[in-house]
Amino acid sequence: MQLLGSIAHSCQIVGGDTRMARITLFRHAKAETPTADIADFDRVLAARGRRNADRMGRFVVECGLVPDLAIVSPAARTRQTYELAAAHWPDIAVEHRPGIYEASAETIMTAITALGAAHEHVMVIGHNPGLVVLLHHLVESWPSGINMSYFPTSCLAEIGFDAPTIGEINPDDGRLLSFVRVRELPDI
């Protein structure tokens, strides 16, 4: 688990502008193994994926990472990831967008800016390779020791921008605030 900045306790990041626009990229939890009988879009979460989505949802609350808006791919595994994680969150706005399924980084960013312009914090629950490619576009330099190319299921990256809302960000000026893989989480 990499939480960047000054750490007050196991997950709180202190310092910096409290009105920082943030984009959180959350890859869906572990899905059932693909089979010829089930379309990729319809694959549901494996037992481990259900546990991990729940665990990551609790972590998001504990660390104050609950977004204002979640943009979710309509694939079964991303919907389930959202439902299990968000069960721990206060009510937030959610948009299920078909265009996020198997989307390019550019398409995901377009959805973020179109749907989240007035928001301070937007989360996308989606798929690779679009999420990891977008992460690399938004964060050009990152701390040593973090392999941002390894973005497995139930992985979360939070990117901050020096702007009050998503509509005012410069996508080239993002900085990595946190990068968390579910298997690295403390028990909470």
DAWO-V446915 format. One record per run of one state. SS is the DSSP state (H for helix, E for strand, - for the rest). FROM is the first residue (numbers start at 1). TO is the last residue. If there is no record, write none. Layout:
BEGIN
[[SS;FROM;TO] [SS;FROM;TO]]
END
This chain:
BEGIN
[[-;1;1] [E;2;3] [-;4;5] [E;6;7] [-;8;12] [E;13;14] [-;15;20] [E;21;27] [-;28;30] [E;31;31] [-;32;34] [E;35;35] [-;36;37] [E;38;38] [-;39;39] [H;40;42] [-;43;44] [E;45;45] [-;46;46] [H;47;62] [-;63;68] [E;69;72] [-;73;75] [H;76;86] [-;87;92] [E;93;96] [-;97;97] [H;98;100] [-;101;104] [H;105;116] [-;117;120] [E;121;126] [-;127;129] [H;130;138] [-;139;154] [E;155;161] [-;162;165] [H;166;168] [-;169;170] [H;171;173] [-;174;174] [E;175;181] [H;182;184] [-;185;188]]
END
